[in-house]
């Protein structure tokens, strides 16, 4: 009983993880937030690009039928040949439908016509509903024009970016970046509480700057970049990981990504009583990106407001770059808008970091702990 009483006293003392609060918070967040955020379990209004090379009445009917489908909506219609891969960058589209030339003539003459369906296979769960909807449209048109659903339009599907549905490009790759980011956060989130316990905090505030705190991220950054390169090398050599784009561009963005995670980690652990308490705050900004970043489930399964909110979590940006650069082969110019938004995100984190440092300095000056 004495041991039990002592442990209860420690639990509510504030010297360790506030588990009495964390346990309730986790249960509430999971049941309320994720029920709303993960409410879809099917593809709904997926953005589709149509390349109409026939430009006939029948091809326009196909476009209208695609747009009226509950699973798809037509974002753009082009009338000239184009590379389907260009439309998938930055998740702008998830499927491209190619309507061939002479579609109307061949359909009415009873000739078999192949409609090209190019699907983004970076997430396997995304394509099933799109394929089923396109097959239904083809069968309906065949029945209307020839009275038979076994001839006429045929949907030919091609899977892009991960045609073998390899786990190296989905689950394993996602876990590599998720767990690596998580343990990097564990290593850095208790930095400010540790400096306070070592009696180095006041000296840093008095003589240093926010950059003196930022530079402490560098050793951990070196470890994480090395670990990611080793992990991706194993997936590339032993598995069949796809690296379609510039690996140098991807690794260059990793430097900024890790720097941003490090600053956010320090900010979340800033006010913790000790490094142990700070570690428990990792759950506030790392797992959210893994759940809402499009790695575990397609983004179209998530409501639009949750997609916007997901960009608060750094892993969301990481998975965007994984899909666009590594899997889809996008270059800098192809995702310039996405990279620009990412740097604005980093700039906002850096601004909050600097303001938080200056506020801590002013508070210490008011308390007489350091000189102004």
N, C-alpha and C positions, 0 to 999 in steps of 0.2 A: 504493500500500500504506500509505503514511503517512496518507492521508486516511481509508482504511478503518479503520485502527487507532484513529485519533482519534474516529471516529464510534462505534465499538464501545465505546470508553472512556466516551463521553458517555452511551450507551444504558444502561450499567450504573452510572452515577455517582449516579443519584437526583435529578439536577437537572432532568430532564424527565419526560414520561409514562413510567411503568414498563411499557413495551410488552411486554417479555419475560414479564411476569406477566399483563397485560391480555389479550394474545392467547390464552393458554391458558385464562384464566378465561372469556372470552366463548365459546370453543368448547365448554367443558365445560357451562356454563350452558345454552346453546342446545340441545345434544344430550341432556342429561339432564333438566333441569328442564322445558323446554317440551315434550319428548316425553311427560312425565307430565301436565303441566298442560293440554296441548291434545290429549289422547288421544281425545276424542270428535269425530266428524265428522258426527254426525246428532243430531237432537233426541231427547232421552231423558228421560222422566218430566217433561215440560213441565207446569207448573201451569196447570190449566184451571178456569174457573168455569162452572157450568151454571145457567142460569135456566130452571127447569122450570115452565111455566105450565099444563101438562096434569095433572101429578101423578097419573099412571096407571101400571098395570103395565108398559105398553110404554115409557113415558118412563123408568121406573126401570131397565128393561133397557138402554136406551140409555146411561144414566149408568154402569151397571156395565161395559158394553162399552168405554166411553171410559176408565174407570179401569183396566181390564185391558189396554189397549193399551200396548205398550212405549214408545210415543212420548209418551203423555199420562198424567197423573194428575189426578183431580178434587180440587181443594182445597176448594171450597165449592159447595153446592147451594142456590139460592134459589128460592122459590115465588111471588114477587111481581115485577112488572116493575121493572127497574132500568136505569140508564144504563151501558152496557158500558164506557165510557171510565174510569169510577171505579175499575175493578178493575185497571187497568194501572199505576197510580201505584206508584213505588218498586219496579218490576219484580215485583210480587206475583203477577201472572198474565200469560200471553202470548197467551191466546185465551179468548174467551167463547162458549159454545154456548147458543143460545136454542131451547128446545123449545116450539113453539106450543101454544095451547089446542086441544083436540079432536084432538090428534095420533093417539091410538089409534083413535078413531072413523073419522077420514078414511083412516087407513092400511088398516083392514079393509074399508072400503067401496070401496077402489080409487081414492080421490081423491088427487091429487098433494099432497104435504105439503112445505113448505119449512122446513128446519132452518137457522136463522141461525148463521153462523160468523163472528165478529168477530176479526180477527187483528191483532196488533201488528206494523206494518210499519216500525218504526224500524230493524229489521235484516232485509233481504229474505230472507236465507238461513234465517231461522227458520221460515217459514210452510209451505214445500213439504211437509215430512214430516207436519205437522198436517193439511193439506188432504187428502193421500193417505190418511191413517188414517181421517179422517171419511168420505171417499167409500167406503172399504172397509166401514166399519160400516153405512152406508146401504145398500150393495149387499147385504150379508149379511142385513139385516133385511127388505129387499124380497124376497129369495129365500125366506126362511123363511115370510113371511106371504102372498105372492101367487104364488110360483114364478117371478117375473120380476124382473130387476134393472134394468129400464128404466122402471118406473113406481113410484109410491109416494113414498118419501122422496127428497128432492132437497136437497143441501147448497148453500146460497147463501152465498157468501163475500163479506165486505166488508173492505177493507183500511183500517185506521185510521192516522192521523198522517202517513203519507207515501204516499198512494195512487198517485202517479205514479212512485214509486221514483226520485226525483230524487237525483242525486249531490250536490246542494247540501246535502242533509240527511243525508248519509252520509259518503262518502269526503272530499269537500272540506271539510266542516265539521270532521271529525275531524282532518284534517291542519292546519287553521287553529289549533286549540287545542293540538295536539301540538307543532308547530314553534314556535309563539309561546312556549309554556312552556319549550321546550328552549333557545331563545336568551335568554330571560329568565334561565334558570339559568346559562348561560355568562357573563352579565353580572354575576351576583351571587355565584357560588360561590367566586370568588377574593378576596372582600372582606377576610377576616382575613389571609391571606398578603400581600395588597397593603399593608394597614396596617402589618404587621410590616416589610416592605421600606421603607416610608416613615418608619419610626421613630415611628409614631403609636400603636402598639398599647399600649405600657406606660402612656402618658398616659391612654388611654381606660380601661384597667383601674383605674388609680389614682383618677381623678376622675369617671369615668362609671359607667354602669349598663347592664344588658342592653338597656334601652330606647334608649340612645344608639346601640347597634348596630342595633336594629330600625328606628329612624327612617331609617337610611341606605337602607332598602328603598324608601322613598316615591318618589324620583325615577324609579326603574325601574318601580314600580307604575303611575305616571302614564303612562309610555310604553306599557306593555303594555295598559292599559285603553283608551287611545286607539286602539292598533293593532287590538284586538279589535272595537271599535265600527266602525272603518272597514272591517275585513274582513267583519263581519256585514252592514253596510250594502250592500257590493258584492254579497254573496250574495243579499240580499233584493231589491235593485233589478235587478241584472243576471241573477241566477239566479232560483230560486223557493224560497228558504229559508223554512221554516215557522216562524212565531213565534206560537204559539197561546196562550201564557200571558203573565204579566206580565214585560215586558222590564226594568222597574225592579227587580223582585225578583231576577231573574237577575243584573243588573249589581251589585246590592248584595252578592250572594253572591260575585261575582268579586273584590271588595275583600278579603274574608276568604280566598278561595282563593289569590290572589296573595300575600297576606301569609304564608300558611302555606307556600307553595312557597319564598318568599324565606328564611324561617327555616330550613327543611329544607336549602335550598341552602347557606346559610352553615355549618350544622352539618356537612354532608358535606365541605366544603372547609376546615374549621377547621385541621386538622393538616397540610395540604399544605405542601410546601417553597416553592412559588411559585404564582401564579395559573394558570400553564400546567398544572402537575400537578393542580391542583384541578379544572380543566375536564374532565379525563378521568373524574372520578367522577360526572358527570352521568348516565352510563349506569346507575348503580345505583338510581335512583329515578324517572326520567322515562319511559323507554320501557316499563317494566313496566305502567304504567297504561294506556298506549295499546294494549298487547297483551291485557291481561286485563280492561280496563274495559268491555267490551261494545261497543266501537266497530268493531273489525275482525271480530269474530265474536260470535254470540249468547252470552250468559252461560250458557245451558244446554249449550253445547258444552264448558264448562269444569267440571271436578269441583268439588264443593262446597268442599273444603278450599282450592282455588285461588281460588274466589270470595271466601272469607273473607280469605285472604292478600292479595288484590288491593287491599284497602282501606288497606294500608300506603302505596300509591302515590297521590299527590295527584290525578293525572289521572283515576283511577277515580271520585272524587267529582265532578269536573268533568263527566264524561260522564253521570253519574246526573242532574245538574241540567239538562244539555242535553236529555236525553230527556224528563224529567218536566216541566220548565217550558216550554221552547221548543217541543217537539214535541207533548207530550200535553196541555199547557195546565193543568198542576196549579197550584193556589194554595198559599199558605203553609200553610194548615190541612191540605191534602191530603198534604203530604210533611213534616209537622212532625217525625215520628219520624226521618226521614232527615236533616233539617237539624240536629236535636238531636245525632244521632250525629256529624255533621260537626264541630260545635262542640266536642264532647268530644275529637275527634281533634286539632283545633287547640290545645285546652288542653293536651293531652299534649305536643305539639311545643313549645309555649311553655314548659312546665315543664322539659323537657329542655334547652331553649335557656338558660334562666336558670341552671339547675344547672351547665351547661357553662361559662358565663361566670364564675360564682363559683369554680369549680374552677380556672380559668385565673388568676383573681386571687390565689387562695391559693398557687398554684405560683410565681407571680412574687414574692410576698411572701417565701416560703421561700428563693428564690434571691437575694433582696436587690435585685431590679430595681426594686421600688416599695415605698413605705411602706404599712403596714397602716392 
